[in-house]
Amino acid sequence: MSTEPNLPPKKLGRPFKNPVDDVVTQRTRNSRLLSSCQGPHDFVSQHDPWYSHACSKCGGMVTKQQYHWYQIGIHHGLHAINYPAPTTK
């Protein structure tokens, strides 16, 4: 007969859920959504304490600063299409 007490089996891994893992998982998912979007993004304003805009096509979210720089990039890209750089002879 065994002399060991009846103890529950030991659980492997962390004894608690790390909140940083959730943040990293959410950021990775959001980055993949934005990268896989067929584009151009169609951002709509939303009421969120961190993310100010969400793409209606892919569901990816961006902050105010990211939205601002995306709009500047789109503006510059359209300008380059409409006014191509002069060619040298």
C-alpha positions in Angstrom: 0.0 0.0 0.0 1.2 3.5 -0.9 2.1 6.0 1.9 1.6 9.0 -0.4 -1.4 11.3 0.5 -4.1 11.7 -2.1 -3.0 15.0 -3.7 -4.4 16.5 -6.9 -2.0 16.1 -9.9 0.5 19.0 -10.4 -0.4 21.5 -13.1 2.4 22.4 -15.5 3.0 26.0 -16.6 2.2 29.2 -14.9 -0.1 29.3 -11.9 -1.8 32.5 -13.2 -2.7 33.9 -16.6 -0.3 36.6 -17.7 -2.1 39.7 -19.0 0.9 40.6 -21.2 0.2 37.5 -23.2 -3.3 38.7 -24.0 -2.0 42.1 -25.2 0.7 40.5 -27.4 -1.9 38.1 -28.9 -4.3 41.0 -29.6 -1.6 43.2 -31.2 -0.4 40.3 -33.3 -3.9 39.6 -34.5 -4.5 43.3 -35.3 -1.3 43.5 -37.2 -2.2 40.5 -39.3 -5.6 41.9 -40.1 -4.1 45.2 -41.3 -1.4 43.4 -43.3 -3.8 41.1 -45.0 -6.3 43.8 -46.0 -6.8 44.2 -49.7 -6.7 48.0 -49.2 -6.8 50.8 -49.4 -8.1 50.9 -45.8 -11.5 52.5 -45.2 -11.0 53.8 -41.7 -14.1 54.8 -39.6 -13.9 56.7 -36.4 -14.8 54.8 -33.2 -15.0 55.5 -29.5 -12.2 53.5 -28.0 -9.7 54.7 -25.4 -6.7 53.4 -27.4 -7.7 52.9 -31.0 -9.4 55.8 -32.7 -10.2 54.3 -36.1 -11.1 50.8 -37.5 -11.0 49.6 -41.1 -14.4 48.6 -42.3 -12.9 46.2 -44.8 -10.5 44.1 -42.6 -11.5 45.1 -39.0 -7.9 46.2 -38.1 -7.6 49.1 -35.7 -5.2 52.0 -35.5 -4.4 54.8 -33.1 -4.9 58.5 -34.0 -1.2 58.9 -34.8 -1.2 55.8 -37.1 -4.3 57.1 -38.8 -2.8 60.5 -39.4 0.4 59.1 -41.0 -1.6 56.7 -43.1 -3.7 59.6 -44.5 -0.5 61.6 -45.3 0.9 58.5 -47.1 -2.2 58.2 -49.2 -2.1 61.9 -50.0 1.5 61.7 -51.1 0.9 58.6 -53.1 -2.0 60.1 -55.0 0.1 63.2 -55.6 2.9 61.1 -57.1 0.4 59.4 -59.4 -1.2 62.6 -60.6 2.1 64.5 -61.0 4.9 62.0 -61.9 8.5 63.0 -61.4 10.1 64.6 -64.4 12.3 62.4 -66.6 15.8 63.4 -67.4 17.0 63.3 -71.0 
